[in-house]
Amino acid sequence: MSERFEVEVFHRTSGTWIFQRPDRGYPSVSIQGDSLALLLSRIQSAIKQLESGQWDEEGEYDLEFVRDTLLGLWSIYQQNGLQDGIQKTQDQAKKE
């Protein structure tokens, strides 16, 4: 299924878009399919090592890779001043 509608774009590079969909409360972050597959592969590898009790530097590297990739996306989000509403929502959820 394909649908077209206008979005407000806050940030755009070849691999990352941050945009506001009209039907969402917070801006969205896009990620390329190959990058998503790589993140999934790294997480699955780390989980397999944890479950088998054979944790090594490769598992640590996999988790650090995923963390660093997500931190990079979050940093772009913050640079565009978009984290404020999300932080307030997280703070409210912690109080409840």
C-alpha angles and dihedrals in degrees: 000000000000128000132179126210138144121266133186109241117211098174134009133181130152092274106024135050127179111195143157117240114205091232097052131078096217133038117268130229119217123209128191116252094240090052091049091050090050092051091049091049092051093049093047090050092051093047091050090054093048093049093049093046091237100119114167142156092283091060090048090050091050092054093045090051092053092044092049093048092051092044089053091054091045090050091055089048090052094045087060092051094243101127098077098086093044092050091051090051092049091048091051092050091052091054093053 
